[in-house]
Amino acid sequence: MILDEPTSALTGPQADRLHEIIRDRADAGLSVLYVSHRLEDVLQVCDEVSVLRDGAIALCAPCSALTSNDLIKAMSGEALMVNKDDNSKTPGEPCLRVAQLATDIFPEPISLCCHRGEILGIAGLAGSGRSELLHSIFGLSAESKGSVLLMDAIDNHEIVIDSPSQAVKNGIALIAEDRKSQGIFADKSVSMNSTVAELGKLRGALSTILPRRERQVTEELIDRLKVKCEGPLQSIDRLSGGNQQKVLIARWLQARANVWLLDEPTRGVDVTSKLAIHEQLRKLRDDGAALLMVSSELEELMALCDRILVLSNGKQVAEFQRGQWSKEMLLEAAFSEYTHRAVRAAC
């Protein structure tokens, strides 16, 4: 059996169940080839691991003798980048306020505030409302109630965000969970994909796009995010998932977004790209941007975020400050409304 990224769209409990099945089948004599960027999954379920880098085998060893850092070093040539955040750093002024946001997904209204210079994590199980929350903030939910207010950085007045066009106009970026269908223009160039959010800056006197200027801007973005491609004119669908994701981030960097809504920003990307994306998100935070980040990887949220808000079955059930959380606490909160519902149904 050959499995290619089998857990990329699964929650932790779902992945654990799949791994139990794989181990049972392997113990019964089935040979399994397991391909994954989730290194903990590899170490948990596999007996041996081979690491490929630049088309050659960089490592082959029993999993019992390895750590995640060993695999990362073999894959990228670099040791794992530890979280270098200054935990005592205080975020800036409020930047985005969500007040009494309600949709069919949320049985109770949700309110939150994200500050300049802060990464606010959104944790929860699949179907808990994480993606819907980001979509509603971006103005994609026509039936939503409540308010989304952006604080203007210059004179501090409130701007109502009620549509995607209003969000983009005021510097709000959305990196969607499914980059293939909701992010990239698959048949277009790297250049078009990285500049489409702010074409006005590339137009000349007759409102036509200046090719030389577009190419220059794209090359600067490629260099800044270390996008591996043949050049600005290469079709984006020829790039790896990690490099496609870098282009999406480049798109909003070029548009000078100051609020970032990130839905699984490192799903399905290689380890080297994941580390590069983490570095870029920290830099955005340090430069004063406000970031709301959804991730199914609790370790990723705990490494990057200043606060973590937990959703469970559409409800806002907990909020943790850096240093006050553990993986067990986050999981308990994420399951809370599902277990309570099961108990109520049994009574």
C-alpha positions, 0 to 999 in steps of 0.5 A, a space after each residue: 500500500 502506498 499512502 501519499 500525505 494521508 493525514 494532511 486533511 485529518 484532525 489529530 484523533 482521525 490521524 491516530 485512528 488511521 495510524 492504528 489501522 495502518 499498524 494493524 495491517 502492517 502487523 498482518 503482513 502488509 507492506 506500506 510506503 508512507 509519504 508525509 511532511 508530518 514528521 511526528 506521523 512518520 516517527 509514530 507509525 513507521 519502522 524505517 524512514 528514508 529522506 530524499 533531498 534534491 533527488 538523492 537519499 540523504 538519510 536512511 535509518 530506523 525510526 526508533 533511532 531518530 528525532 524530528 530534528 534529525 529528519 529536518 536536518 536531513 531534509 533541509 540541511 539545517 537544524 530545527 529553528 526554535 521559537 525565538 519569540 520574546 514572550 514578554 513582548 506586549 502587543 500593540 493597540 487593538 487592530 481588529 474587533 469582532 463583536 457578536 458575530 453570528 451565523 448558522 454555524 455559530 449557535 452563540 455569537 463570537 467576539 474577539 480582538 486582535 492587536 497590532 504585533 500579535 498572532 492570535 491562534 484559532 484552534 478546534 476540531 475540523 467542523 468547529 467553525 474555524 474556517 467559517 470564522 475567518 471567512 465571516 471576518 473577511 466578509 464572505 458570509 452574506 448571512 452573518 450578523 454582528 460587526 467586524 471593525 478595523 481600527 485605522 492606524 493613522 487616526 484610529 477611527 473604526 472602519 466597518 468591514 462587510 464585504 471582501 472588497 472592503 476587506 482588501 481595500 483596507 489591507 486585510 488578507 485571506 490565505 484560504 485553506 484550499 490554495 488550489 481552488 481558493 488561492 492560486 490561479 492555476 493556469 497563470 504565471 507566478 508574476 500574475 499570481 503574486 501581483 493580482 491583489 494590487 495591480 494599480 501600482 503596476 499601471 502606467 499613464 494609460 492604465 495599462 500594466 507595465 510588464 517591466 515593472 510587474 517583472 521587477 516587483 515579482 523578482 523582488 518578491 521571489 527573492 524575498 520569500 525564496 520562491 523556487 521557480 524558473 522565473 516570474 513567467 513560469 506557470 504557478 501550477 508547476 511549483 511545489 505546494 510550499 512554493 505556491 503558498 509562498 507566492 500567495 503570501 507574496 501577493 498580500 505582501 505586495 498589497 501591504 496587508 496589515 491584517 492577515 487571516 491565515 487558514 492552515 498556512 502550512 498544510 501540505 508544504 515541505 519542512 523547509 517551506 514551513 520553516 520559511 513561512 513561520 519566519 515570515 509570519 513572525 516578521 510580519 508580527 514583529 513589523 506590527 501586523 495583526 495575524 489570525 491563524 487557524 491550524 490543526 497542528 497544535 504544536 504549530 500554534 503553540 510555537 507561533 501564537 501569543 494567544 490561542 482561542 479555542 472553538 468547539 462545535 461552533 462555540 467560543 469555549 476558551 482563550 489561553 495566553 502564551 505560557 498558560 497552555 498545554 496541548 492537553 488543555 487545548 485538546 480538552 477545550 476543543 472536545 468540550 462541546 462535543 462531549 457535553 452534547 453526547 452526555 446531554 443526548 444520553 440523558 
